[in-house]
Amino acid sequence: MAGKYDHPAGTSFTCVDSHPDTLQGGSKSKEGYLLYPVEATCGSLKCPPYVEGRELVCAVCSQE
């Protein structure tokens, strides 16, 4: 997910799971950071294998 292009978080990509939740004892934020799904755009990404307009999922890679 990422912020809207014209919002302060517009260049940050954040992986979240499919069931995000709130923190107990947290507080509300007035910062205005909103998250939106990231969609593929052909030309920026190679199509195929990517599909225009399809939401992109996160992958976390690690070395053992």
Residue pairs with C-beta under 8 A, 6 or more apart in sequence:
1 13
1 14
1 15
1 16
1 35
1 36
1 37
1 38
2 9
2 10
2 11
2 12
2 13
2 14
2 35
2 36
2 38
3 9
3 10
3 11
3 12
3 33
3 34
3 35
3 36
4 10
4 34
4 36
7 32
7 33
7 34
8 31
8 32
8 33
9 33
9 34
9 35
13 38
14 35
15 58
15 60
16 35
16 58
37 55
37 56
38 55
38 56
39 53
39 54
39 55
39 56
40 47
40 50
40 51
40 52
40 53
40 54
40 55
40 56
41 52
42 50
42 52
50 56
